Amino acid sequence: MWIVQPGTAAAAGEIKVKGINILQAQDYTVQCGSGTARYEPDTNTLTLNQADIADNGNALAFGIEIGKEGVTVELVGQNTIDAHIGISSESPLHIKGTNGGSLAIHAHTNQSLGTNACCGIKVHGGGLTVQDADIQIRVSDLNAAVGGLNTVVSGYAIDICGGENRISNSNIVIDMPNNFDIDERCTGINATDAVSLTISDNSSVTMNSVDAGIGMYGGKLVISGSSLTIANADQYGVSCKSVEILNGSDVTAHANSGLALHADDNIIISNSTVNAESKGTNSVLCQNLTVTDSSKLTAKGYWPALFAVKGSVIKDSVVEAESSADVGIFCEGGNMEIAGSEVKSTSGNSNLGGILIKGNLTMTDSNIISPGSAGVNGIRATGDISVTGGSIEIGEGKISSGNQMIIGGTITSNGVPSYDNVESGQSGGQVTFLGADYSAVDEAIAKAEALNKADYTNFDAVEAAVNAVVRGKDIREQAIVDGYAAEIQAAIAALKPVEKPEEPGEKPEEPGEKPEEPGEKPDDPAEKPEDPVDKPEEKPEKPGGKPTGKPDGSSNETGQKPSVNPSQDQTQNPAQTPTQNQGDGEKSPKTGDNIPLLGWLTVLAVISAAGISVGKLWKQ
């Protein structure tokens, strides 16, 4: 490629801002609009403070050129750069924000640079670190006139050509043209020959429109506790040597003609969410695919949505794969293991099923939906198939192995348990059905055995349910075995306890509270009443003060002894009111004193005796 080198390029050891060597400027400062660019020699830091690095609407060749090693660019306030290449550094570069500092770069063509690619940030030797910063990069107007001919130059939001690179606690937003032709004109992050790129510490990288998202053909992409969104890639989303998506990350990659997520080696997804889609080919392609630790992977593709050249492992996760024209999940030359997971794989081609493995397929304690049409393999493995626990839905299709098949889980056809379409495709192969799971039955029987038969009137129903259990059934009769357990549990729940008669001589319950002593003790019944001659009209004093109301149908003044219902519990609290003891509605004394029954009887006897004496004297 013919490249015109600009005459203003920074020499080794220089730092240029708007083409001015800041190391030779007064106070190491260059005025940039209403802000400044200032260099601190002691810390080797170039600080942009509200800097506007532009040329009256025209693109500068370079906004900032750094030929000096180990420079840090610090962002204070809102800063802008309008240039063909926003920031260019020959050595590893550190960009950091302070107190929310930000940078907006608009990269578009400057004719003096000919066919040089437009770049937001370019680090020639790699080694870019972006920390605590908000950066927006927009690339536009890639047309260039070279030798009288019009051409289109390439554009890179970030171009790093090696080393280890990191984006930490930062937000980066990229907008670029796309859909030029079949070539990759605009790439969000071009990291050719980079050893690694790590996006971490709650960072967010968003590419709204690009030809290609991230290209790292020889390096490793690690996304940890962060998000990556490639909303619209005309070519591919991510293409790297290996990809690791970890620690609660969230990745979305949508591609039109190319792969959404591609690795020459392995893709590892752990405790993260990935949404990948390709309209023209596979959604996810790698050598080995590993999805673990409560991850969720959703993949949609034209060809197999998930394509593992070797093998795949899905553990404790949720995976959905959908293909328009092929199987949803395909392992070309290895084994697949699914454990403790929810997997749904479907095909838009009625002649194909959901899963095809050219090796062994092991499914343990998982719920899998991979339907096929009648006579079509919903699930097919050329090696062995092993199912332990869980359930497998195959629709109207089949589950088929090229060798041995061991079934220890539930196979359903349109939701109904069915084992008619389970087969081994080779004459030497065979299908083995494992024994049914009796653990629920054993638990119910143990519960019944812990009970005392003599304590219930209908324990024979429990014994009948236990005796109805038939051992030795295989997984195909698991529903019957589960029914045994349900019958035993139901019989236990319906048990009726034997009613125990009260034992004779049982000690009555003690009253809840000890009755209070009456405020005044009644007169001693042995004491003679006062001489009625001296006080003929004086009535005997009623115990406990004047009652609040008269008893029904009788008068206390007669001296009649209150009746006691012999059927009443004689142990009841003697502090109860006369109404409670006599049933005549008389209220308790106003004093609130509780007088024991014996005391009442004694007082009434005294009153009665006094009344009789008075009567005799009156007659005399």
Long-range contacts (C-beta under 8 A, 24 or more apart in sequence): 1-115, 2-114, 2-115, 2-146, 3-114, 3-115, 3-116, 4-112, 4-113, 4-114, 4-115, 4-116, 6-61, 6-62, 6-112, 6-113, 8-61, 8-62, 8-65, 9-62, 9-65, 10-62, 10-65, 10-66, 10-67, 10-88, 10-90, 11-67, 12-67, 12-68, 12-90, 13-67, 13-68, 14-65, 14-67, 14-68, 15-39, 15-46, 15-64, 15-65, 15-66, 15-67, 15-68, 15-71, 16-62, 16-64, 16-65, 17-46, 17-53, 17-63, 17-64, 18-53, 18-55, 18-60, 18-63, 19-60, 19-61, 19-62, 22-46, 23-68, 35-77, 35-79, 37-64, 43-72, 44-68, 44-70, 44-71, 44-72, 45-71, 45-72, 45-73, 45-74, 46-71, 46-72, 46-73, 46-74, 47-73, 47-74, 47-76, 48-73, 48-74, 48-75, 48-76, 48-79, 48-101, 48-103, 49-76, 49-77, 49-79, 50-76, 50-77, 50-78, 50-79, 51-79, 51-80, 52-79, 52-80, 53-79, 53-80, 53-81, 53-82, 53-83, 54-80, 54-81, 54-82, 54-83, 55-82, 57-82, 58-82, 58-110, 59-83, 59-84, 59-106, 59-107, 59-108, 59-109, 59-110, 60-84, 60-110, 61-85, 61-110, 61-112, 61-113, 62-88, 63-87, 63-105, 64-88, 65-89, 66-90, 66-91, 66-93, 72-96, 74-98, 74-101, 75-101, 75-102, 75-103, 75-133, 76-101, 77-101, 77-102, 78-102, 78-104, 79-103, 79-104, 80-104, 80-105, 80-106, 81-105, 81-106, 82-106, 82-108, 83-107, 83-110, 84-108, 84-109, 84-110, 84-112, 84-113, 84-116, 84-118, 84-119, 85-113, 85-116, 85-118, 85-119, 85-122, 86-119, 86-120, 86-121, 86-137, 87-120, 87-121, 87-122, 88-119, 88-122, 88-124, 89-122, 89-123, 89-124, 90-124, 90-125, 91-123, 91-124, 91-125, 91-127, 92-123, 92-125, 92-126, 92-127, 92-128, 92-129, 92-163, 93-121, 93-123, 93-127, 93-128, 93-129, 94-129, 94-131, 95-121, 95-128, 95-129, 95-130, 95-131, 95-133, 95-135, 96-129, 96-130, 96-131, 96-132, 96-133, 97-131, 97-132, 97-133, 97-134, 97-170, 98-132, 100-134, 101-133, 101-134, 102-133, 102-134, 102-135, 102-136, 103-133, 103-134, 103-135, 103-136, 104-135, 104-136, 104-137, 104-138, 105-135, 105-136, 105-137, 105-138, 106-138, 106-140, 107-137, 107-138, 107-139, 107-140, 107-155, 107-157, 108-139, 108-140, 108-141, 108-142, 109-141, 109-142, 109-143, 109-144, 109-153, 111-144, 111-145, 114-144, 114-146, 115-144, 115-146, 115-151, 115-153, 116-153, 117-153, 117-154, 117-155, 117-156, 117-159, 118-142, 118-153, 118-154, 118-155, 118-156, 119-155, 119-156, 119-157, 119-158, 119-159, 120-156, 120-157, 120-158, 120-174, 121-157, 121-158, 121-159, 122-156, 122-158, 122-159, 122-160, 123-159, 123-160, 123-161, 123-163, 123-165, 124-161, 125-161, 125-162, 125-163, 126-160, 126-161, 126-162, 126-163, 126-164, 126-165, 126-191, 126-193, 126-194, 126-195, 127-160, 127-162, 127-163, 127-164, 127-165, 128-158, 128-160, 128-163, 128-165, 128-166, 129-165, 129-166, 129-167, 129-168, 130-166, 130-167, 130-168, 130-170, 130-172, 131-166, 131-168, 131-169, 131-170, 132-168, 132-169, 132-170, 133-170, 133-171, 134-170, 134-171, 134-172, 135-170, 135-171, 135-172, 135-173, 136-172, 136-173, 136-174, 137-172, 137-173, 137-174, 137-175, 138-174, 138-175, 138-176, 139-174, 139-175, 139-176, 139-177, 139-186, 140-176, 140-177, 142-177, 142-185, 142-186, 152-180, 152-185, 154-184, 154-185, 154-186, 154-187, 155-185, 155-186, 155-187, 156-186, 156-187, 156-188, 156-189, 156-190, 157-187, 157-188, 157-189, 157-207, 157-210, 158-188, 158-189, 158-190, 158-191, 159-190, 160-189, 160-190, 160-191, 160-194, 160-197, 161-191, 161-192, 161-193, 161-194, 162-193, 162-194, 162-195, 163-194, 163-195, 164-194, 164-195, 164-196, 164-198, 165-191, 165-194, 165-196, 165-197, 165-198, 166-197, 166-198, 166-199, 166-200, 167-197, 167-198, 167-199, 167-200, 167-203, 167-205, 167-226, 168-198, 168-200, 168-201, 168-203, 169-201, 169-202, 169-203, 170-203, 170-204, 171-203, 171-204, 171-205, 171-206, 172-203, 172-204, 172-205, 172-206, 173-206, 173-208, 174-205, 174-206, 174-207, 174-208, 174-210, 175-207, 175-208, 175-209, 176-207, 176-209, 176-210, 176-211, 177-209, 177-211, 178-209, 178-210, 178-211, 178-232, 178-233, 178-234, 179-211, 179-234, 179-256, 180-211, 180-234, 182-257, 183-211, 184-211, 184-212, 184-215, 184-235, 184-236, 185-211, 186-210, 186-211, 186-212, 187-211, 187-212, 187-213, 187-214, 187-215, 188-212, 188-213, 188-214, 188-230, 189-213, 189-214, 189-215, 189-216, 190-215, 191-215, 191-216, 191-219, 192-216, 192-217, 192-218, 193-217, 193-218, 193-219, 194-218, 194-219, 195-219, 195-220, 196-220, 196-221, 196-222, 197-221, 197-222, 198-222, 198-223, 198-224, 199-223, 199-224, 199-226, 199-228, 200-224, 200-225, 200-226, 201-225, 201-226, 202-226, 203-227, 204-229, 205-229, 206-231, 207-231, 207-233, 208-232, 210-234, 211-235, 212-236, 212-237, 212-239, 212-258, 213-237, 213-238, 213-253, 213-255, 214-238, 214-239, 214-240, 215-239, 215-240, 216-240, 216-241, 217-241, 217-264, 220-244, 222-246, 223-249, 223-251, 223-272, 224-249, 225-249, 227-251, 228-252, 228-253, 230-254, 230-255, 232-256, 233-258, 233-260, 236-260, 236-262, 237-261, 237-262, 237-276, 237-278, 238-262, 239-263, 240-264, 241-265, 242-266, 242-267, 242-268, 243-267, 243-268, 243-286, 244-268, 244-270, 245-269, 245-270, 245-272, 245-274, 246-270, 246-271, 246-272, 247-271, 247-272, 248-272, 249-273, 251-275, 251-276, 252-276, 253-277, 254-278, 255-279, 255-280, 256-280, 257-281, 259-283, 259-284, 259-285, 260-284, 260-299, 260-301, 261-285, 262-286, 263-287, 266-290, 268-292, 269-295, 269-297, 269-317, 270-295, 271-295, 272-296, 273-297, 274-298, 274-299, 276-300, 277-301, 278-302, 282-306, 282-307, 283-321, 285-309, 288-312, 288-313, 288-334, 289-313, 291-315, 291-317, 291-319, 291-341, 292-316, 292-317, 293-317, 301-326, 302-326, 304-328, 304-329, 304-330, 304-356, 305-329, 305-345, 306-330, 306-345, 307-332, 308-332, 308-334, 308-336, 309-333, 309-334, 310-334, 311-335, 311-336, 311-337, 311-359, 312-336, 312-337, 313-337, 314-338, 314-339, 314-341, 314-343, 315-339, 315-340, 315-341, 316-340, 316-341, 317-341, 317-342, 318-342, 318-343, 319-343, 319-344, 319-345, 320-344, 320-345, 321-345, 321-346, 321-354, 322-346, 322-347, 322-348, 323-347, 323-348, 323-349, 324-348, 324-349, 325-349, 326-352, 327-352, 327-353, 327-354, 327-355, 327-356, 328-354, 328-355, 328-370, 329-354, 329-355, 329-356, 329-357, 329-370, 330-356, 330-357, 331-356, 331-357, 331-358, 331-359, 332-358, 333-358, 333-359, 334-358, 334-359, 335-359, 335-360, 335-361, 335-362, 335-383, 336-360, 336-361, 336-362, 336-381, 337-362, 337-364, 338-362, 338-363, 338-364, 338-366, 338-368, 339-363, 339-364, 339-365, 339-366, 340-364, 340-365, 340-366, 341-366, 341-367, 342-366, 342-367, 342-368, 343-367, 343-368, 343-369, 343-370, 344-368, 344-369, 344-370, 345-369, 345-370, 346-370, 346-371, 350-376, 351-376, 352-376, 353-377, 353-378, 353-379, 353-380, 353-394, 353-397, 354-378, 354-379, 355-379, 355-380, 356-380, 356-381, 357-381, 357-382, 357-383, 358-382, 358-383, 359-383, 360-384, 360-385, 360-386, 361-385, 361-386, 361-401, 362-386, 363-387, 363-388, 363-390, 363-392, 363-409, 364-388, 364-389, 364-390, 365-389, 365-390, 366-390, 367-391, 368-392, 368-393, 369-393, 370-394, 371-395, 371-396, 371-397, 372-396, 372-397, 372-398, 373-397, 387-411, 388-434, 389-437, 394-421, 397-421, 398-422, 398-423, 399-423, 400-424, 400-425, 401-425, 401-429, 402-426, 402-429, 403-428, 403-429, 404-429, 404-430, 404-432, 405-429, 405-430, 405-431, 405-432, 406-431, 406-432, 406-434, 407-431, 407-432, 407-433, 407-434, 407-475, 408-433, 408-434, 408-475, 409-475, 410-475, 410-478, 417-476, 417-478, 417-479, 419-476, 433-474, 433-475, 433-476, 434-474, 434-475, 435-472, 435-473, 435-474, 435-475, 436-473, 436-474, 436-475, 436-476, 436-477, 436-478, 436-480, 436-481, 437-475, 437-478, 437-481, 438-471, 438-481, 440-481, 440-482, 440-485, 441-469, 441-481, 441-484, 441-485, 441-488, 443-485, 444-484, 444-485, 444-488, 444-489, 444-492, 445-469, 445-488, 447-488, 447-489, 447-492, 448-488, 448-491, 448-492, 451-492, 451-495, 454-498, 455-497, 455-498, 456-495, 456-496, 456-497, 456-498, 457-496, 457-497, 457-498, 458-494, 458-495, 458-496, 459-495, 461-491, 461-494, 461-495, 462-488, 462-491, 462-492, 462-495, 464-491, 465-490, 465-491, 508-569, 508-571, 509-571, 511-571, 511-572, 511-573, 511-574, 511-575, 512-573, 513-573, 513-575, 515-573, 515-574, 515-575, 515-594, 515-596, 516-575, 516-593, 516-594, 517-593, 518-544, 518-591, 518-593, 518-594, 518-595, 518-599, 519-544, 519-591, 519-593, 520-544, 520-593, 522-595, 522-599, 522-602, 522-603, 522-606, 523-603, 523-606, 525-602, 525-603, 525-605, 525-606, 525-609, 529-606, 529-609, 529-610, 529-613, 532-613, 532-614, 532-617, 532-618, 533-617, 536-614, 536-618, 540-606, 540-607, 540-610, 540-611, 542-607, 543-589, 543-595, 543-599, 543-600, 543-603, 543-604, 543-607, 544-589, 544-591, 544-593, 544-595, 545-589, 545-590, 545-591, 546-590, 547-586, 547-587, 547-589, 548-587, 548-588, 548-589, 548-590, 549-585, 549-586, 549-587, 550-586, 551-578, 551-582, 551-584, 551-585, 551-586, 552-584, 552-585, 553-584, 554-584, 558-611, 559-604, 559-607, 559-608, 559-610, 559-611, 559-612, 560-608, 561-601, 561-604, 561-605, 561-608, 562-600, 562-604, 564-597, 574-598
